[in-house]
Amino acid sequence: PSGLLDVDLVKEKIREETRLLAVSSANYATGAVADLEGLGRICHDHQVLLCVDGIQTVGVLPTDVKDMGIHFLSADSHKWMLGIMGIGCLYVDSQVVQKVHPPLLGWRSTTNRWDFDTPVFDLLKDSGKFEEGSLPYPLIAGFSESLNLIHEIGVPEIEHRIGKLLNLLAQQLLSLGCDVGPDPAVRRHILTFKHNSLDTEWLLNQLTEANVIASMRRSRIRVAPHYYNTEENMYRVSHMIESFLENGQ
Protein backbone atom coordinates (compact mmCIF):
# COMPACT_ATOMS: atom_id res chain seq x y z
CA PRO A 1 0.00 0.00 0.00
CA SER A 2 1.17 3.53 -0.78
CA GLY A 3 0.16 4.86 2.61
CA LEU A 4 -1.54 7.81 0.93
CA LEU A 5 -4.17 9.46 3.11
CA ASP A 6 -7.57 9.34 1.39
CA VAL A 7 -9.05 12.83 1.68
CA ASP A 8 -12.55 11.67 0.77
CA LEU A 9 -12.42 8.98 3.45
CA VAL A 10 -11.33 11.55 6.02
CA LYS A 11 -14.30 13.70 5.03
CA GLU A 12 -16.64 10.76 5.57
CA LYS A 13 -15.21 10.10 9.04
CA ILE A 14 -15.61 13.65 10.35
CA ARG A 15 -18.58 13.86 12.72
CA GLU A 16 -20.44 16.75 14.28
CA GLU A 17 -18.47 16.39 17.51
CA THR A 18 -15.07 16.33 15.74
CA ARG A 19 -12.95 19.23 16.94
CA LEU A 20 -9.47 18.48 15.62
CA LEU A 21 -7.87 16.44 12.83
CA ALA A 22 -4.28 15.32 13.51
CA VAL A 23 -2.26 14.04 10.55
CA SER A 24 1.30 13.50 9.41
CA SER A 25 2.40 15.54 6.41
CA ALA A 26 3.80 12.38 4.82
CA ASN A 27 3.74 8.66 5.53
CA TYR A 28 6.93 7.78 7.41
CA ALA A 29 7.22 4.37 5.76
CA THR A 30 6.36 5.07 2.12
CA GLY A 31 6.92 8.79 1.68
CA ALA A 32 3.42 9.37 0.30
CA VAL A 33 2.62 13.06 0.87
CA ALA A 34 -0.72 14.07 2.36
CA ASP A 35 -2.96 16.52 0.51
CA LEU A 36 -2.82 19.15 3.24
CA GLU A 37 -4.67 21.74 1.17
CA GLY A 38 -7.52 19.29 0.62
CA LEU A 39 -7.59 18.39 4.30
CA GLY A 40 -7.47 22.07 5.19
CA ARG A 41 -10.54 22.79 3.08
CA ILE A 42 -12.44 19.95 4.72
CA CYS A 43 -11.50 21.20 8.18
CA HIS A 44 -12.54 24.73 7.26
CA ASP A 45 -15.92 23.57 5.95
CA HIS A 46 -16.58 21.57 9.13
CA GLN A 47 -15.04 24.06 11.58
CA VAL A 48 -12.40 21.53 12.60
CA LEU A 49 -8.85 22.45 13.61
CA LEU A 50 -6.02 20.94 11.55
CA CYS A 51 -2.94 19.75 13.44
CA VAL A 52 0.03 18.58 11.35
CA ASP A 53 3.14 16.64 12.30
CA GLY A 54 5.46 18.10 9.68
CA ILE A 55 8.72 16.35 10.49
CA GLN A 56 8.53 14.24 7.31
CA THR A 57 8.32 17.22 4.92
CA VAL A 58 9.30 20.57 6.48
CA GLY A 59 12.62 21.58 4.96
CA VAL A 60 12.22 19.52 1.80
CA LEU A 61 8.74 20.38 0.50
CA PRO A 62 7.16 23.86 0.40
CA THR A 63 4.83 24.31 3.37
CA ASP A 64 2.48 27.30 3.51
CA VAL A 65 0.43 27.04 6.70
CA LYS A 66 -1.96 29.78 5.57
CA ASP A 67 -2.72 28.37 2.12
CA MET A 68 -3.04 24.86 3.57
CA GLY A 69 -5.35 25.95 6.37
CA ILE A 70 -3.10 24.56 9.10
CA HIS A 71 -3.80 25.62 12.68
CA PHE A 72 -0.97 23.74 14.41
CA LEU A 73 2.28 22.45 12.92
CA SER A 74 5.24 20.94 14.71
CA ALA A 75 8.47 19.50 13.38
CA ASP A 76 11.72 18.38 14.92
CA SER A 77 14.81 19.82 13.25
CA HIS A 78 16.96 16.72 12.93
CA LYS A 79 15.46 15.38 9.71
CA TRP A 80 14.93 17.47 6.58
CA MET A 81 15.81 20.75 8.31
CA LEU A 82 19.36 19.45 8.88
CA GLY A 83 19.22 20.41 12.53
CA ILE A 84 20.02 18.77 15.83
CA MET A 85 18.25 16.28 18.06
CA GLY A 86 16.33 17.98 20.85
CA ILE A 87 15.04 21.10 19.12
CA GLY A 88 12.27 21.81 16.65
CA CYS A 89 9.58 24.31 15.81
CA LEU A 90 5.93 24.85 16.67
CA TYR A 91 3.43 26.97 14.75
CA VAL A 92 0.08 27.98 16.26
CA ASP A 93 -2.41 30.00 14.22
CA SER A 94 -2.93 33.41 15.79
CA GLN A 95 -6.68 33.00 15.26
CA VAL A 96 -6.84 30.02 17.62
CA VAL A 97 -3.97 30.59 20.03
CA GLN A 98 -6.28 32.22 22.60
CA LYS A 99 -8.64 29.25 22.47
CA VAL A 100 -6.01 26.73 23.52
CA HIS A 101 -4.72 26.42 27.06
CA PRO A 102 -1.20 24.94 27.34
CA PRO A 103 -1.06 21.72 29.40
CA LEU A 104 2.15 22.87 31.11
CA LEU A 105 3.17 26.32 32.29
CA GLY A 106 6.52 27.88 33.08
CA TRP A 107 8.06 31.24 33.78
CA ARG A 108 8.41 31.96 30.05
CA SER A 109 4.68 31.37 29.50
CA THR A 110 3.68 34.53 31.33
CA THR A 111 3.71 38.29 30.85
CA ASN A 112 5.35 38.76 34.24
CA ARG A 113 8.09 36.16 33.85
CA TRP A 114 10.45 37.86 36.33
CA ASP A 115 7.90 38.01 39.14
CA PHE A 116 8.59 34.64 40.71
CA ASP A 117 6.43 35.27 43.77
CA THR A 118 3.16 35.97 42.00
CA PRO A 119 0.32 33.51 42.69
CA VAL A 120 -1.37 34.53 39.42
CA PHE A 121 -0.11 33.56 35.98
CA ASP A 122 -1.06 36.01 33.25
CA LEU A 123 -0.35 34.06 30.05
CA LEU A 124 1.13 35.62 26.95
CA LYS A 125 -1.36 36.36 24.19
CA ASP A 126 0.69 34.68 21.46
CA SER A 127 2.25 31.24 20.97
CA GLY A 128 4.98 32.20 23.44
CA LYS A 129 2.69 30.91 26.17
CA PHE A 130 3.65 27.38 25.08
CA GLU A 131 7.30 27.98 26.03
CA GLU A 132 7.64 26.53 29.51
CA GLY A 133 11.16 27.23 30.70
CA SER A 134 14.75 28.03 29.82
CA LEU A 135 15.68 27.64 26.18
CA PRO A 136 18.52 25.42 24.82
CA TYR A 137 20.57 28.26 23.40
CA PRO A 138 23.40 26.12 21.89
CA LEU A 139 20.78 24.06 20.04
CA ILE A 140 19.06 27.24 18.86
CA ALA A 141 22.36 28.51 17.44
CA GLY A 142 22.91 25.28 15.53
CA PHE A 143 19.32 25.12 14.31
CA SER A 144 19.54 28.73 13.14
CA GLU A 145 22.54 27.93 10.94
CA SER A 146 20.70 24.94 9.47
CA LEU A 147 17.75 27.15 8.58
CA ASN A 148 20.08 29.72 7.03
CA LEU A 149 21.49 27.01 4.78
CA ILE A 150 18.03 25.84 3.72
CA HIS A 151 16.92 29.41 3.00
CA GLU A 152 20.11 30.05 1.03
CA ILE A 153 19.39 27.08 -1.26
CA GLY A 154 15.61 27.42 -1.25
CA VAL A 155 13.11 24.66 -0.48
CA PRO A 156 11.80 24.49 -4.10
CA GLU A 157 15.35 23.88 -5.33
CA ILE A 158 15.89 21.22 -2.67
CA GLU A 159 12.67 19.46 -3.69
CA HIS A 160 13.60 19.65 -7.37
CA ARG A 161 17.06 18.17 -6.85
CA ILE A 162 15.83 15.34 -4.64
CA GLY A 163 13.09 14.55 -7.16
CA LYS A 164 15.67 14.21 -9.93
CA LEU A 165 17.83 11.93 -7.80
CA LEU A 166 14.91 9.68 -6.90
CA ASN A 167 13.71 9.47 -10.50
CA LEU A 168 17.20 8.41 -11.54
CA LEU A 169 17.37 5.78 -8.81
CA ALA A 170 13.87 4.54 -9.62
CA GLN A 171 14.81 4.03 -13.28
CA GLN A 172 17.90 2.05 -12.31
CA LEU A 173 16.04 -0.10 -9.79
CA LEU A 174 13.17 -0.84 -12.15
CA SER A 175 15.64 -1.97 -14.80
CA LEU A 176 16.97 -4.48 -12.26
CA GLY A 177 13.50 -5.88 -11.56
CA CYS A 178 12.90 -4.12 -8.26
CA ASP A 179 9.45 -3.25 -7.00
CA VAL A 180 9.64 0.53 -6.53
CA GLY A 181 7.23 2.79 -4.66
CA PRO A 182 5.40 4.95 -4.07
CA ASP A 183 3.74 5.62 -7.39
CA PRO A 184 5.49 8.43 -9.34
CA ALA A 185 2.31 10.50 -9.05
CA VAL A 186 2.73 10.78 -5.28
CA ARG A 187 6.50 10.24 -4.93
CA ARG A 188 8.19 13.48 -3.89
CA HIS A 189 11.16 12.96 -1.58
CA ILE A 190 11.25 9.34 -0.40
CA LEU A 191 11.54 6.09 -2.36
CA THR A 192 11.05 2.50 -1.23
CA PHE A 193 11.96 -0.72 -3.00
CA LYS A 194 12.49 -4.44 -2.68
CA HIS A 195 13.62 -7.29 -4.92
CA ASN A 196 12.02 -10.71 -4.69
CA SER A 197 15.38 -12.40 -5.24
CA LEU A 198 17.10 -10.59 -2.38
CA ASP A 199 16.33 -10.81 1.33
CA THR A 200 15.47 -7.27 2.38
CA GLU A 201 17.09 -7.42 5.80
CA TRP A 202 20.27 -8.90 4.33
CA LEU A 203 20.30 -6.22 1.64
CA LEU A 204 19.93 -3.45 4.22
CA ASN A 205 22.87 -4.87 6.18
CA GLN A 206 25.01 -4.92 3.03
CA LEU A 207 24.13 -1.31 2.26
CA THR A 208 24.85 -0.28 5.84
CA GLU A 209 28.26 -1.97 5.83
CA ALA A 210 29.06 -0.03 2.65
CA ASN A 211 28.15 3.24 4.41
CA VAL A 212 24.94 3.64 2.43
CA ILE A 213 22.42 5.06 4.88
CA ALA A 214 18.97 3.60 4.32
CA SER A 215 16.29 2.05 6.50
CA MET A 216 13.75 -0.76 6.38
CA ARG A 217 10.07 0.08 6.64
CA ARG A 218 7.35 -2.53 6.22
CA SER A 219 9.78 -5.03 4.69
CA ARG A 220 11.03 -2.52 2.10
CA ILE A 221 14.22 -0.49 1.80
CA ARG A 222 13.54 3.22 2.22
CA VAL A 223 15.88 5.76 0.61
CA ALA A 224 15.59 9.45 1.48
CA PRO A 225 18.40 11.50 -0.10
CA HIS A 226 18.90 15.18 0.63
CA TYR A 227 20.29 18.11 -1.36
CA TYR A 228 23.89 17.15 -0.65
CA ASN A 229 23.53 13.73 -2.26
CA THR A 230 24.68 13.13 -5.83
CA GLU A 231 23.84 11.07 -8.89
CA GLU A 232 26.92 8.99 -8.11
CA ASN A 233 25.32 8.05 -4.79
CA MET A 234 22.23 6.79 -6.62
CA TYR A 235 24.30 4.77 -9.09
CA ARG A 236 26.24 3.27 -6.23
CA VAL A 237 23.06 1.81 -4.75
CA SER A 238 21.88 0.36 -8.07
CA HIS A 239 25.34 -1.01 -8.92
CA MET A 240 25.52 -2.80 -5.57
CA ILE A 241 22.15 -4.44 -6.17
CA GLU A 242 23.15 -5.37 -9.71
CA SER A 243 26.30 -7.02 -8.35
CA PHE A 244 24.34 -8.99 -5.76
CA LEU A 245 21.95 -10.26 -8.43
CA GLU A 246 24.77 -11.25 -10.77
CA ASN A 247 26.48 -13.19 -7.99
CA GLY A 248 23.26 -14.93 -7.00
CA GLN A 249 23.31 -13.60 -3.46
C-alpha positions, 0 to 999 in steps of 0.5 A, spaced: 500 500 500 502 507 498 500 509 505 496 515 501 491 518 506 484 518 502 481 525 503 474 523 501 475 517 506 477 523 512 471 527 510 466 521 511 469 520 518 468 527 520 462 527 525 459 533 528 463 532 535 469 532 531 474 538 533 481 536 531 484 532 525 491 530 527 495 528 521 502 526 518 504 531 512 507 524 509 507 517 511 513 515 514 514 508 511 512 510 504 513 517 503 506 518 500 505 526 501 498 528 504 494 533 501 494 538 506 490 543 502 484 538 501 484 536 508 485 544 510 478 545 506 475 539 509 476 542 516 474 549 514 468 547 511 466 543 518 469 548 523 475 543 525 482 544 527 487 541 523 494 539 526 500 537 522 506 533 524 510 536 519 517 532 520 517 528 514 516 534 509 518 541 512 525 543 509 524 539 503 517 540 501 514 547 500 509 548 506 504 554 507 500 554 513 496 559 511 494 556 504 493 549 507 489 551 512 493 549 518 492 551 525 498 547 528 504 544 525 510 541 529 516 539 526 523 536 529 529 539 526 533 533 525 530 530 519 529 534 513 531 541 516 538 538 517 538 540 525 540 537 531 536 532 536 532 535 541 530 542 538 524 543 533 519 548 531 511 549 533 506 553 529 500 555 532 495 559 528 494 566 531 486 566 530 486 560 535 492 561 540 487 564 545 482 558 544 487 553 547 490 552 554 497 549 554 497 543 558 504 545 562 506 552 564 513 555 566 516 562 567 516 563 560 509 562 559 507 569 562 507 576 561 510 577 568 516 572 567 520 575 572 515 576 578 517 569 581 512 570 587 506 571 584 500 567 585 497 569 578 499 567 571 497 572 566 499 568 560 502 571 553 497 572 548 501 569 542 504 562 541 509 564 546 505 561 552 507 554 550 514 555 552 515 553 559 522 554 561 529 556 559 531 555 552 537 550 549 541 556 546 546 552 543 541 548 540 538 554 537 544 557 534 545 550 531 538 550 528 539 557 526 545 555 521 541 549 518 535 554 517 540 559 514 542 554 509 536 551 507 533 558 505 540 560 502 538 554 497 531 554 497 526 549 499 523 548 491 530 547 489 531 542 494 525 538 492 527 539 485 534 536 486 531 530 490 526 529 485 531 528 480 535 523 484 529 519 486 527 518 479 534 516 476 534 511 482 527 509 480 529 508 473 535 504 475 532 499 480 526 498 475 531 496 470 533 491 475 526 488 476 525 491 483 518 493 485 519 501 486 514 505 490 510 509 491 507 511 485 510 516 481 504 521 481 505 521 489 512 520 490 516 526 492 522 525 496 522 518 499 523 512 495 522 505 497 523 498 494 524 491 494 527 485 490 524 478 490 530 475 489 534 478 495 532 478 502 530 485 504 534 485 511 540 482 508 540 487 503 539 493 508 545 490 512 550 490 506 548 497 504 549 499 511 556 496 511 558 499 505 556 506 508 549 507 504 544 510 509 537 507 508 532 504 513 527 498 512 520 500 513 514 494 512 519 489 509 522 494 504 528 499 503 527 506 504 531 511 501 531 518 502 536 523 499 537 530 501 540 536 497 547 534 498 547 527 495 549 526 488 547 522 482 553 517 483 550 516 490 544 513 486 548 509 481 552 506 487 546 503 490 543 500 483 550 497 482 551 494 488 544 491 487 546 489 480 552 485 483 548 482 488 543 479 483 549 477 478 552 473 484 546 470 486 546 472 493 
